[in-house]
Amino acid sequence: MEPTCVISKATNLVSVERLGLIGLPNSGKSSLFNALTGGSAVVAQHPFSTTETLTGVAIVPDKRLDALSDMSKSKKTVYAHVEFVDIAGLVAGANAGEGLGNRFLAGIREVDALCMVLRAFADENVQGETDPVEALGILELELVMADLTTCESLVERRRKSARTDKSAASEVEALEKAIAVLTSGTPIYKSDLADDTREILKGSFLLTNKAVLIVVNLGEDQLDESEQICNTIREAAGGSIDVLGVCVQLESEAMALPQDEREELLAGLGLGEGALPRVAQAAYHMLGRRTFFTTGDKESRAWTFRAGAKAPECAGVIHSDLQRGFIRAEVIHWDELLEIGSWTAAKNQGKLGVEGKDYEVKDGDVLEIRFNV
C-alpha cells in the first residue's frame, strides 16, 4: 500500500462557494441545474416554473484524478464538487419588483458568482426570449438598476459616517465610482474599476460585482454554429467572460442514460464527454477553487482549496489536526508522478519535493502531509 496522507478522512472541509443560475423564464436554467446536479427542479413550458431557490451539488470531473486512481488501483475515487443554486426567473422590471423580482434579486445576493443562462433555440411551443444578446441586455439592465439603487442608498449613509470615521472615506469613494459606472448602464464586471475598488465594494454585496459565466442554451440544430454564437455573446459581454455553448435538452437526455449509453450517444454526435463537465469545471475555477490530490490503494481524492493557499491551509482541508501540527509536505505534480508510476518509486528516486509552511500549493499537486500534535 502507498499512503498519501497520514489522515485521509475529510473532517474539516472548506466552505463551498455557490454559483447562482440566473436567466429569463424558459431559458433552460432549471433543466441545466437538473442535468448538473441530478436535482428535481420543476421544468415547464410556461414562465415561473421555478419560484423558490433550489440548491444542488455537481461533481467536477477530473481526468487527472482518474489517471491517479488507475495508477494506484484505488478502491475509491472522490471528486471535487461545486454548489449550484437555481434562482427564480427574472423579467424586465425585476429591479422594481415585477414578476418575482424581489425574490430573484435576494437569491442573487446570497451566491458568490453568477451563471447566466441565455436561450438561443427557437420552439413555438415554449414561450420566452430566443435572442441571447437581447436576453443578456435585459439581465444586465435589471442587475445594473438594482445595484444603482443600492449604491445611491448606501453612499449617503457612508458619507455621514465618514464625518466621524475616516476609514469610511475609501468606501464612499468606491461607491461614487460605482455609481458613475452604473449610471452609464455598465455592470461592474464589465467596467475598468481597479481591483482594490472592487474589493472594497464587496462589502456592499452588489449584484454586478460578482464573477460571471455565461451558458448559451442551443438547439440541437445549432451545435455546428456553437462557436460563432458564443463569440457573438462573448463580444456583447465585454470579451473577457467565459461563454460556453450547451444543448441543455440533449445533455439532460444523455445524463439520464447509463454511462456506456451516454458515452455512445455523445460520441455519436461528436460531443466527446459532453458540455456539462466543462460547465462544472469552468464554474469551479471561476469561484477561485483549485485542486490538490492524495492517492493510494484505498482512495484517490481531489481536495478543494482556494487559489494561493499555502501548505498548512491545504493540510487543514483534510483535517484540522494536520494544519495545527503541520511539519512539512512531500509534494510532486500529478503528471510527473504518473510518469514515474508510483509514490514509492518517486520517493526512492528522490523526486518528492519537501516543502515547509511557506509553500504555495499548485493546482495539480499531489501531497503527503507530515504533522505532529
C-alpha positions in Angstrom: 0.0 0.0 0.0 1.2 3.5 -0.8 -0.4 6.0 1.7 -0.5 9.6 0.6 -1.8 11.2 3.7 -1.5 10.4 7.3 -5.2 11.1 7.8 -7.4 10.7 4.7 -10.9 11.2 6.2 -12.4 14.6 5.3 -13.5 16.1 8.6 -12.7 19.8 8.1 -13.7 20.7 4.5 -13.5 24.3 3.5 -16.8 26.1 2.8 -18.1 25.6 -0.7 -18.8 28.7 -2.8 -22.2 28.8 -4.5 -22.8 29.6 -8.2 -26.3 31.1 -8.9 -28.0 30.1 -12.2 -30.0 33.1 -13.5 -32.0 33.6 -16.7 -35.2 34.8 -18.2 -38.2 32.5 -18.0 -37.8 29.3 -20.0 -34.1 30.0 -20.7 -33.4 26.4 -19.6 -31.6 27.2 -16.3 -33.7 24.7 -14.3 -33.0 22.0 -16.9 -29.3 22.8 -16.7 -29.5 22.7 -12.9 -31.1 19.2 -13.0 -28.5 17.9 -15.5 -25.6 19.2 -13.5 -26.8 18.2 -10.0 -29.2 15.4 -10.6 -31.8 17.7 -9.0 -35.5 17.8 -9.4 -36.3 21.5 -10.2 -39.7 21.8 -12.0 -39.3 22.3 -15.7 -42.3 23.6 -17.7 -43.2 25.4 -20.9 -44.6 28.4 -19.0 -42.9 31.2 -17.1 -42.0 31.0 -13.3 -41.9 27.2 -13.0 -39.1 28.0 -10.6 -40.5 30.1 -7.7 -38.0 29.2 -5.0 -34.3 28.8 -4.9 -33.0 25.3 -5.1 -29.5 24.1 -4.2 -27.6 21.1 -5.6 -24.1 19.8 -5.8 -22.3 19.0 -9.1 -19.3 16.7 -9.4 -16.3 18.3 -11.1 -14.9 15.6 -13.4 -11.1 15.4 -13.4 -9.1 13.2 -15.8 -6.0 13.8 -13.7 -7.7 12.2 -10.7 -9.0 9.3 -12.9 -5.4 8.7 -14.0 -4.0 8.8 -10.5 -6.7 6.4 -9.3 -5.9 4.0 -12.1 -2.2 4.2 -11.3 -2.8 3.4 -7.6 -5.6 0.9 -8.3 -7.7 2.8 -5.8 -10.8 1.2 -4.4 -12.5 4.6 -4.2 -12.3 7.8 -6.2 -13.6 11.0 -4.7 -14.1 14.1 -6.9 -14.3 17.8 -6.1 -17.7 19.4 -6.3 -19.3 22.8 -6.8 -22.6 24.0 -5.5 -25.2 25.4 -7.9 -28.3 27.4 -7.0 -31.3 27.6 -9.3 -32.8 31.1 -8.8 -36.3 32.2 -9.6 -36.6 33.6 -13.2 -36.3 37.3 -14.0 -38.4 39.5 -16.2 -37.9 43.1 -17.3 -38.7 45.4 -14.4 -37.5 42.9 -11.8 -35.5 45.7 -10.1 -38.8 47.4 -9.4 -40.4 44.2 -8.1 -42.0 43.0 -11.4 -42.7 39.2 -11.6 -40.6 37.5 -9.0 -38.1 40.3 -9.0 -37.6 40.8 -5.3 -37.2 37.1 -4.7 -34.8 36.8 -7.7 -32.6 39.7 -6.6 -32.4 38.4 -3.0 -31.3 35.0 -4.3 -28.5 36.5 -6.3 -27.2 38.4 -3.3 -26.7 35.2 -1.5 -24.4 33.5 -4.1 -20.7 34.0 -4.8 -20.8 34.1 -8.6 -23.3 34.0 -11.4 -24.0 31.7 -14.3 -26.3 33.5 -16.9 -28.3 31.0 -19.0 -29.2 32.6 -22.3 -31.6 30.8 -24.6 -30.7 30.6 -28.3 -33.1 27.9 -29.5 -36.5 28.5 -31.1 -39.5 26.5 -30.2 -43.0 27.8 -30.8 -44.3 25.6 -28.0 -42.0 27.2 -25.4 -42.6 30.8 -24.5 -39.7 33.2 -23.9 -36.9 35.3 -25.4 -34.8 33.4 -28.1 -32.3 36.1 -28.9 -29.4 35.6 -26.4 -28.0 39.1 -27.0 -31.4 40.6 -26.1 -31.6 38.3 -23.1 -28.2 39.4 -21.9 -29.2 43.0 -22.2 -32.3 42.5 -20.1 -30.4 40.6 -17.4 -27.6 43.2 -17.2 -30.0 46.1 -17.1 -32.0 44.7 -14.3 -28.8 43.9 -12.3 -27.4 47.4 -13.0 -30.6 49.2 -11.9 -30.8 47.2 -8.7 -27.1 48.0 -7.9 -27.6 51.6 -8.7 -30.4 51.8 -6.2 -28.3 50.0 -3.6 -25.3 52.3 -4.1 -27.3 55.5 -4.0 -28.8 54.4 -0.7 -25.5 53.3 0.8 -23.4 56.3 -0.2 -25.4 58.8 1.7 -25.1 56.8 4.9 -21.4 56.2 4.4 -20.9 60.0 3.8 -22.4 60.7 7.2 -20.2 58.0 8.8 -17.1 59.4 7.2 -17.5 62.7 9.1 -16.5 60.9 12.3 -14.9 57.7 10.9 -12.1 58.5 8.4 -11.9 54.8 7.4 -15.3 55.1 5.7 -13.9 57.6 3.2 -12.5 54.8 1.0 -15.9 53.1 0.8 -17.5 56.5 -0.1 -15.0 56.9 -2.9 -15.6 53.4 -4.2 -19.4 53.8 -4.1 -19.1 57.1 -6.0 -17.0 55.4 -8.7 -19.6 52.5 -8.9 -22.4 55.0 -9.2 -20.7 56.6 -12.2 -20.2 53.3 -13.9 -23.7 52.0 -13.2 -25.3 55.3 -14.3 -23.8 54.7 -17.7 -25.6 51.3 -17.8 -22.4 49.3 -17.4 -22.2 46.3 -15.0 -19.3 46.5 -12.5 -17.9 43.3 -14.0 -17.6 45.0 -17.4 -16.1 48.2 -16.0 -12.4 49.2 -15.7 -12.7 49.8 -12.0 -9.5 48.8 -10.2 -9.3 45.5 -8.3 -8.8 47.3 -4.9 -12.0 49.4 -5.6 -13.9 46.2 -6.4 -12.6 44.6 -3.3 -14.0 47.5 -1.2 -17.3 47.2 -3.0 -17.7 43.5 -1.9 -19.0 44.8 1.4 -21.9 46.3 -0.4 -23.0 43.0 -1.9 -23.5 44.4 -5.4 -25.0 42.0 -8.0 -22.8 43.1 -10.8 -19.6 42.9 -8.8 -19.7 39.1 -8.9 -17.8 36.9 -11.4 -19.9 35.8 -14.3 -20.0 32.7 -16.5 -22.4 32.5 -19.5 -24.0 29.3 -20.8 -25.8 29.7 -24.1 -28.7 27.1 -24.4 -28.6 25.9 -28.0 -30.9 23.8 -30.1 -29.6 20.5 -31.4 -29.7 22.1 -34.9 -27.4 24.9 -33.7 -24.5 22.8 -32.4 -22.5 23.4 -35.6 -22.8 27.1 -35.0 -21.9 27.0 -31.3 -18.6 28.8 -31.6 -20.0 31.6 -33.8 -22.9 32.1 -31.5 -20.7 32.1 -28.4 -18.3 34.6 -30.0 -21.2 37.0 -30.6 -22.2 36.7 -26.9 -18.7 37.0 -25.7 -18.3 40.3 -27.6 -21.6 41.6 -26.2 -20.5 40.6 -22.7 -17.3 42.6 -22.9 -14.8 40.0 -24.3 -13.4 38.7 -21.0 -16.2 36.5 -19.8 -16.2 32.7 -20.4 -19.0 31.7 -22.7 -20.0 28.0 -23.2 -22.5 26.6 -25.7 -24.6 23.8 -24.5 -27.6 21.9 -25.9 -29.2 21.6 -22.5 -32.0 19.3 -23.6 -29.7 16.9 -25.3 -27.2 16.9 -22.4 -30.1 16.3 -20.0 -31.3 13.3 -22.0 -27.8 11.9 -22.1 -27.4 12.3 -18.3 -30.5 10.1 -17.8 -28.8 7.2 -19.7 -26.5 4.6 -18.2 -22.8 5.6 -18.5 -22.0 3.4 -21.6 -25.1 4.5 -23.5 -24.4 8.2 -22.6 -20.9 8.0 -23.9 -22.1 6.3 -27.1 -24.7 9.0 -27.7 -22.4 11.9 -27.1 -19.6 10.3 -29.2 -22.0 9.6 -32.0 -22.9 13.3 -32.0 -19.3 14.3 -31.9 -19.6 15.9 -28.5 -17.0 13.9 -26.7 -17.6 13.8 -23.0 -20.3 16.4 -23.4 -20.5 20.0 -22.3 -21.7 19.6 -18.7 -18.2 18.6 -17.4 -16.9 21.9 -19.0 -19.6 23.9 -17.2 -18.8 22.3 -13.8 -15.0 22.8 -14.3 -15.5 26.4 -15.5 -17.6 27.2 -12.5 -15.2 25.6 -10.1 -12.2 27.7 -11.4 -14.2 30.9 -11.7 -15.0 30.6 -8.0 -11.3 30.6 -7.3 -11.1 27.0 -6.3 -8.1 24.8 -7.1 -7.4 21.1 -6.6 -4.6 19.1 -5.0 -4.7 15.3 -4.8 -4.0 12.4 -2.5 -3.8 8.9 -3.9 -3.3 5.4 -2.6 -4.8 1.9 -3.0 -7.7 2.7 -0.6 -8.6 6.0 -2.1 -7.7 8.7 -4.6 -9.3 12.1 -3.8 -9.4 15.6 -5.2 -9.3 18.2 -2.4 -10.6 21.7 -2.9 -8.5 24.7 -1.8 -8.6 28.5 -2.5 -6.1 29.7 -5.2 -2.9 30.9 -3.5 -3.3 28.9 -0.3 -0.1 27.6 1.4 0.6 24.1 2.5 -0.7 24.3 6.2 -4.0 25.7 5.0 -4.3 22.9 2.4 -3.4 20.4 5.1 -6.3 21.8 7.1 -8.7 21.0 4.3 -8.0 17.3 5.1 -8.2 17.6 8.8 -7.7 20.4 11.3 -5.0 18.4 13.2 -2.8 18.4 10.1 -2.9 22.2 9.9 -2.4 22.6 13.7 0.6 20.2 13.8 2.0 20.8 10.3 5.7 19.9 9.9 6.2 19.6 6.2 4.6 18.4 2.9 6.0 16.0 0.5 5.0 17.2 -3.0 5.1 16.1 -6.6 3.0 17.3 -9.5 0.4 14.8 -10.8 1.9 14.3 -14.3 5.4 13.7 -13.0 4.0 11.1 -10.6 2.2 9.4 -13.4 5.3 9.3 -15.5 7.3 7.7 -12.6 4.5 5.2 -12.0 4.0 5.2 -8.2 4.5 7.2 -5.0 7.1 4.7 -3.7 9.1 4.9 -6.9 9.0 8.7 -6.8 10.2 8.6 -3.2 13.0 6.1 -3.9 14.2 8.3 -6.8 14.3 11.4 -4.7 11.6 13.1 -6.8 9.4 14.3 -4.0 9.8 17.9 -3.0 10.0 18.6 0.7 8.1 21.9 1.4 7.5 23.9 4.5 4.9 26.3 5.8 5.6 29.0 3.1 5.0 26.7 0.1 2.1 27.9 -2.1 0.3 24.8 -3.3 -0.2 24.5 -7.0 -3.2 23.2 -8.8 -2.5 19.5 -9.6 0.0 18.9 -6.8 -0.1 15.5 -5.1 0.6 15.9 -1.3 1.6 13.8 1.7 1.4 15.8 4.9 3.7 15.2 7.9 2.4 16.5 11.2 2.7 16.1 15.0 0.1 17.0 17.6 
